Amino acid sequence: MKRTALIGHLTPAHAGQTVTLQGWVNRRRDLGGLIFLELRDRSGVVQVQVEPDSAAFAEADRLRAEYVAEIEGVYQQRPESQRKGGAADFEVIAVRVKVLNTAKTPPFELEKGGDVAEDIRLKYRYLDLRRADMQRNLFLRSKAVTAVTEFLDAEGFIQVETPMLTKSTPEGARDFLVPSRLNPGEFYALPQSPQLFKQLLMIAGFDRYYQLARCFRDEDLRADRQPDFTQLDMELSFVEQDDVLELQERLMAHVFRRALGVELTLPFPRLSYQEAMDRYGSDKPDLRFGSAFEDVTDLFQGGDFKAFADAQTVKVIAAPELTRKQIDELERVAKQNGARGLAWLKRDGDAFTGGISKFVTAQTAELLARTGVPEGGTLLFAAGEWKKAVSALGAVRLALRDLFDLAAGGPQFHVSWVVDFPQLEFDEDSQTWTYMHHPFTAPHPDDLKLFGTPQQGEIRAQAYDLVLNGFEVGGGSIRIHDPEVQTQMFAAIGFTEEQAREKFGFFMDALAHGTPPHGGIAWGFDRLIMVMSGAQSIREVIAFPKNNRGADLMALAPSPVDTAQLGDLGLKLDDAAPEA
């Protein structure tokens, strides 16, 4: 029999009508000879009452949790004493019940799924996805995709799919390699991003491209990373940085409006990389709350407190009153992030007590004025090399956010830009320069002269990151379109001409065939939906994710393959145990 409607689509206008519903039994209760069922489909839940003298009673008596059922009955209001407002005021009085399929007892109660061990949920993901929270997340994701598509289509973008099997050109993480049967001893790589192909599309004259691209990176996992993930990839020709940022702001506002009904304030604030690190200790600062750092290096230079007097940077953050146990925990956070320690002071009237108070008598008045620390509040200091000091204090700032729920008083969503990243950064391990984003990012034109000089670490990149609630949800840049500048960039990161040709020869050839000025961005789509939904992990917004060890516990992947498959590829496993 044909379904009348989805449960969630029933309205008071259906009252008194006979409806046919299909779905899963959410719950069953027997009460005084009556059977009460909750029937669930993807749109909602409705109570079903089966009376003992009904022709439907015998079949309904067979139903258990998660059975698939078809129920025909009269949709009507519940007794007035049971009404609380909304859809729950209505129920179905069954006249016919049909068991469409039975089900085993689930390995966990679906309604308690959020409290079940994640590995169990991932093993039985097809059951976990029946939960309302998971379905809500995936419907939100679908709405966001629809919003992206309608916006970019109206803006003249063309959707193009780029190859999944391509050349290995590592972009900061390990490639997933795919052996070629037809070319023994040679390998494809799964794309870490469509970077080169989208630039080639600009060279080809398509002007505006986008794609919801599947990407693959063989890297260590965490809550906001997966080995295979989705990014919203875009590229535009004949643009400057402000053009890209303005369009992205309108797109982000459209996605939030259509998917969540939330209005974002435009334009988004912009911080330079230097400012973000100096004030918040992060290139993706959470700006839903304040707690910016103060630079107090000048107060201690040449002083008697050697730990601060000889430091390149001394930064301080004002915190609420802290117990000694809380200070110790925050110091542990600081040390985990590169600091030697975490100095502290507690305000007591117009003076400080505890911690390093005996060393700051001369600086007390200025510290009070600059930080505004309240009575009983705590000052926390990080000192040393600039990058290590601000990064460590940035981690402490986030720990304070979580400890005191500091973001609760701010906006639900805060979006900002971080711009003017360094073009290059020095790798202490290899003692060489490397790119901060990727080697196709255009340098600021005023800094081109610094390539190949001792000052090349001061080159500014025309790069920008999109930050939402302390998560980097997008990153892009204006690209190098001049072959000579691209050659300079490769040389700056230590590539010989032969190495550059070996890795990127096809792309360098393309640049020489009339490349327009262009730029673009990629959004981490899974991460964006995670923040929009309020989930704590991107695994909560991906239908079939890997766990934090990169394993698919449902499909049991990765898994061994038989020797015949390996033989077809000309491969043989090394019996030696892999190195840890």
Residue pairs with C-beta under 8 A, 6 or more apart in sequence:
1 20
1 70
1 72
2 20
3 20
3 21
3 22
3 70
4 19
4 20
4 21
5 14
5 19
5 21
6 41
6 42
6 43
6 44
7 21
7 23
7 39
7 40
7 41
7 43
7 44
7 45
7 46
8 41
8 43
8 44
8 87
9 43
10 19
10 46
10 75
10 87
10 90
12 90
14 75
15 75
15 76
15 77
15 90
16 74
16 75
16 76
17 74
17 75
18 72
18 73
18 74
18 75
18 95
19 72
19 73
19 74
19 75
19 92
20 70
20 71
20 72
21 39
21 41
21 46
21 70
21 71
21 72
21 92
22 41
22 68
22 69
22 70
22 71
22 100
23 39
23 40
23 41
23 68
23 69
24 39
24 40
24 41
24 66
24 67
24 68
24 69
24 103
24 130
25 37
25 38
25 39
25 40
25 63
25 64
25 65
25 66
25 67
25 68
25 69
26 37
26 38
26 39
26 40
26 45
26 65
26 110
27 37
27 38
27 65
28 35
28 36
28 37
28 38
28 63
28 64
28 65
29 35
29 36
29 37
30 36
33 52
34 49
34 50
34 51
34 52
35 49
35 50
35 57
35 60
35 61
35 63
36 47
36 48
36 49
36 50
37 47
37 48
37 50
37 60
37 63
37 69
37 71
37 94
38 45
38 46
38 47
38 48
39 45
39 46
39 48
39 69
39 71
39 92
40 130
42 135
44 87
46 87
46 90
46 91
46 92
47 78
47 88
47 91
47 92
48 71
48 73
48 91
48 92
48 93
48 94
49 91
49 92
49 93
49 94
50 56
50 57
50 60
50 94
50 97
51 57
51 93
51 94
54 60
54 94
54 95
55 95
55 96
56 71
56 72
56 73
56 94
56 95
56 96
56 97
59 97
59 98
59 99
60 94
60 97
62 99
63 69
63 97
63 99
64 102
64 103
64 105
65 103
65 105
65 106
66 103
66 104
66 106
66 110
66 127
66 130
67 99
67 100
67 101
67 102
67 103
68 99
68 100
68 101
68 103
69 97
69 98
69 99
69 100
70 97
70 98
70 100
71 92
71 94
71 96
71 97
71 98
72 94
72 95
72 96
72 97
73 92
73 93
73 94
73 95
73 96
74 92
74 93
74 95
75 90
75 91
75 92
76 90
76 91
76 92
76 93
77 83
77 89
77 90
77 91
78 88
78 89
78 90
78 91
82 89
83 89
106 124
106 127
107 120
107 123
107 124
107 127
108 116
108 120
108 121
108 124
108 127
109 116
110 127
110 128
110 130
110 131
111 131
113 121
113 128
113 131
113 133
113 134
114 131
114 133
118 539
118 547
119 547
119 553
121 128
122 128
122 539
122 545
122 547
122 552
122 553
122 554
123 553
123 554
124 554
125 543
125 544
125 554
126 554
128 134
129 135
129 138
129 543
133 540
134 540
136 533
137 529
137 533
137 535
137 540
137 541
138 541
138 543
140 259
140 260
140 529
140 532
140 533
140 541
141 529
141 541
143 258
143 259
144 255
144 258
144 259
144 525
144 528
144 529
144 532
145 212
146 258
147 254
147 255
147 257
147 258
147 259
148 210
148 212
148 232
148 251
148 255
149 159
150 258
151 250
151 251
151 254
151 255
152 159
152 208
152 210
152 234
152 251
155 208
155 247
156 207
156 208
157 208
157 209
157 210
157 234
158 206
158 208
158 209
158 210
159 209
159 210
159 211
160 201
160 206
160 209
160 211
161 211
162 191
162 194
162 197
162 198
162 211
162 213
163 191
163 197
164 190
164 191
164 214
165 178
165 188
165 189
165 190
166 188
166 189
166 190
166 191
166 197
167 188
167 189
168 175
168 177
168 187
168 188
168 189
169 189
169 196
169 503
169 504
170 192
171 192
171 193
171 195
171 438
172 192
172 438
173 192
173 217
173 218
173 219
174 217
174 218
174 219
175 189
175 190
175 192
175 216
175 218
176 189
176 190
176 216
176 217
176 218
176 227
177 187
177 188
177 189
177 190
178 187
178 188
178 189
178 190
179 186
179 187
179 188
179 569
179 570
179 571
180 186
180 187
180 188
180 569
181 568
181 569
181 570
184 569
184 570
185 570
190 216
191 213
191 215
191 216
192 215
192 216
192 217
193 213
193 215
193 231
193 233
193 522
194 211
194 213
194 215
194 233
195 438
195 440
196 440
196 504
196 507
198 209
198 211
198 233
198 234
198 235
198 520
199 235
199 440
199 479
199 507
199 515
199 518
200 507
200 510
201 209
201 235
202 209
202 235
202 236
202 237
202 479
202 515
202 516
202 518
203 510
203 511
203 513
203 514
203 515
203 516
205 237
206 237
207 236
207 237
207 238
208 234
208 235
208 236
208 237
209 233
209 234
209 235
210 232
210 233
210 234
210 235
211 232
211 233
212 230
212 231
212 232
212 233
212 525
213 230
213 231
213 232
213 233
213 522
214 228
214 229
214 230
215 228
215 229
215 230
215 231
216 227
216 228
216 229
217 225
217 227
217 229
218 227
219 225
219 227
221 227
221 546
221 548
221 549
221 550
222 548
223 536
223 537
223 538
223 539
223 548
224 471
224 524
224 526
224 527
224 530
224 537
224 538
225 538
226 526
226 538
226 539
226 542
226 545
226 546
227 546
227 550
228 546
229 524
229 525
229 526
229 538
229 542
230 525
230 526
231 522
231 523
231 524
231 525
232 522
232 523
232 525
232 528
233 520
233 522
234 476
234 520
234 521
234 522
235 518
235 519
235 520
236 243
236 244
236 247
236 518
236 519
236 520
237 516
237 517
237 518
238 516
238 517
238 518
239 478
239 517
239 518
239 519
240 478
240 517
240 519
241 419
241 462
241 464
241 478
241 519
243 519
244 464
244 476
244 478
244 519
244 520
244 521
245 268
245 270
245 417
245 464
246 267
248 466
248 474
248 521
249 264
249 266
249 267
249 268
249 415
250 266
252 264
252 268
252 415
252 466
253 263
253 264
253 266
256 262
256 263
256 264
256 413
256 532
257 263
257 264
259 532
260 532
262 412
262 413
264 413
264 415
268 415
268 416
268 417
268 466
269 287
269 416
269 417
270 416
270 417
270 418
270 419
271 279
271 285
271 416
271 417
271 418
271 419
272 418
272 419
272 420
273 283
273 418
273 419
273 420
273 421
273 422
274 420
276 282
276 283
276 284
276 285
276 418
277 283
277 387
277 390
277 391
277 394
278 293
278 295
278 390
279 285
279 292
279 293
280 286
280 287
280 292
280 293
280 394
280 397
281 293
281 315
281 390
281 391
281 392
281 393
281 394
281 395
281 396
281 397
282 391
282 394
282 397
282 398
282 470
283 418
283 421
283 465
283 472
284 418
284 465
284 467
284 470
284 471
284 472
285 394
285 416
285 418
285 467
285 470
286 398
286 401
286 407
286 414
286 469
286 470
287 410
287 414
287 416
287 467
287 470
288 407
288 410
288 411
288 414
288 469
288 470
289 401
289 406
289 407
289 409
289 410
291 317
291 318
291 319
291 397
291 400
291 401
291 406
292 317
293 315
293 316
293 317
293 390
293 393
293 397
294 315
294 316
294 317
294 318
294 370
294 371
295 313
295 314
295 315
296 314
296 315
296 316
296 363
296 366
296 367
296 370
296 381
297 311
297 312
297 313
297 314
297 315
299 314
299 363
299 366
299 367
300 308
300 309
300 311
300 314
300 363
300 383
301 309
302 309
303 309
303 362
303 363
304 359
305 356
305 359
305 360
307 343
307 383
308 314
308 343
308 359
308 381
308 383
311 383
311 384
311 389
312 384
312 385
312 386
312 389
313 383
313 384
313 385
313 386
313 389
313 390
314 381
314 382
314 383
314 389
315 381
315 382
315 383
315 389
315 390
315 393
316 367
316 370
316 371
316 379
316 380
316 381
317 379
317 380
317 393
317 396
317 397
317 400
318 371
318 372
318 373
318 374
318 377
318 378
318 379
319 373
319 377
319 378
319 379
319 380
319 400
320 374
320 377
320 378
320 400
320 404
321 346
321 376
321 377
321 378
322 330
322 344
322 346
322 378
326 403
327 342
327 344
327 378
327 380
329 399
330 342
330 380
330 396
330 399
330 400
331 341
331 342
333 392
333 395
333 396
333 399
334 341
334 342
334 382
334 392
334 393
334 395
334 396
335 341
335 342
335 392
336 395
337 391
337 392
337 394
337 395
338 388
338 391
338 392
339 382
339 384
339 388
339 389
339 392
339 393
340 384
342 380
342 381
342 382
342 392
342 396
343 355
343 356
343 380
343 381
343 382
343 383
344 354
344 355
344 356
344 378
344 379
344 380
344 381
345 352
345 353
345 354
345 355
345 356
345 357
345 360
345 367
345 378
345 379
345 381
346 352
346 353
346 354
346 355
346 357
346 376
346 377
346 378
346 379
347 368
347 373
347 374
347 375
347 376
347 377
347 378
347 379
348 375
348 376
349 375
350 364
350 365
350 368
351 357
351 364
352 360
352 364
352 367
352 379
356 381
360 367
367 373
367 379
371 379
373 379
380 393
380 396
382 389
382 390
382 392
382 393
382 396
383 389
398 470
400 406
401 407
407 469
413 468
413 469
413 531
413 532
414 468
414 469
415 466
415 467
415 468
416 467
417 464
417 465
417 466
417 467
418 464
418 465
418 467
419 463
419 464
419 465
420 444
420 460
420 461
420 463
421 436
421 437
421 460
421 461
421 463
421 464
421 465
422 436
422 457
422 458
422 459
422 460
422 461
423 435
423 436
423 441
423 443
423 444
423 447
423 456
423 459
423 460
423 461
423 463
424 433
424 434
424 435
424 436
424 456
424 457
424 459
424 492
424 493
425 433
425 434
425 435
425 436
425 457
426 432
426 433
426 434
426 457
427 433
427 434
432 493
432 494
433 456
433 457
433 492
433 493
433 494
434 493
435 441
435 489
435 493
436 461
436 463
437 461
437 463
437 475
437 477
438 477
439 486
439 489
439 490
439 493
440 477
440 479
440 480
440 486
440 489
441 461
441 462
441 463
441 477
441 478
441 479
441 480
442 461
442 462
442 477
442 478
442 479
442 480
442 481
442 485
442 519
443 451
443 459
443 460
443 461
443 462
443 480
443 485
443 489
444 459
444 460
444 461
444 462
446 460
447 458
447 459
447 460
448 459
448 485
448 488
450 456
450 458
450 459
451 459
451 488
451 489
451 491
451 492
452 488
452 491
452 492
456 492
461 477
462 477
462 478
462 519
463 475
463 476
463 477
463 478
464 475
464 476
464 477
464 521
465 472
465 474
465 475
466 472
466 473
466 474
466 475
466 521
466 523
467 473
468 528
468 531
469 531
471 527
471 530
471 531
472 524
472 527
473 523
473 524
473 527
473 528
473 531
474 521
474 522
474 523
474 524
474 528
475 521
475 522
476 519
476 520
476 521
476 522
477 519
477 520
478 517
478 518
478 519
479 518
479 519
479 520
480 486
480 489
480 511
481 511
481 515
481 516
481 517
481 518
482 511
482 515
483 508
483 511
483 512
483 515
486 508
486 511
487 497
487 500
487 508
490 499
490 500
490 504
495 503
500 508
501 508
526 538
526 541
526 542
527 538
529 535
529 538
529 541
530 536
530 537
530 538
530 540
530 541
533 540
533 541
535 541
538 545
539 545
539 546
539 547
544 552
544 554
544 555
546 552
547 553
550 558
551 557
551 558
552 558
566 572
566 573
